[in-house]
Amino acid sequence: ISSLALERLIGAMPEVALVAVVARPDPTWEERPVAVVELAEGASLDLETLRTRLSASLPKWQLPDDLIVREIPLTGTGKMDKKALRNAIA
């Protein structure tokens, strides 16, 4: 599952200001995608809506298992800190 493809599709949604897709350990599949988003001001987004929109472009098995709305940590150079996110959601 391409986290970059998921980030591109989710990032194009008007509710989303910033998105990172990270893997969460899964006992059956080893890893499953989790979408972490910062929402645009005044916006809301739930997992069902996210999965419904993504299902127009992706097969069901590639859809994120979870949606976490929170601030996305950045590194000192301003890039998303996916390592910190993985640790936070593990």
Secondary structure by P-SEA (a helix, b strand, c coil): ccaaaaaaaaaacccccbbbbbbcccccccbbbbbbbbccccccccaaaaaaaaccccccccccccccccbbbbccccccaaaaaaaaac
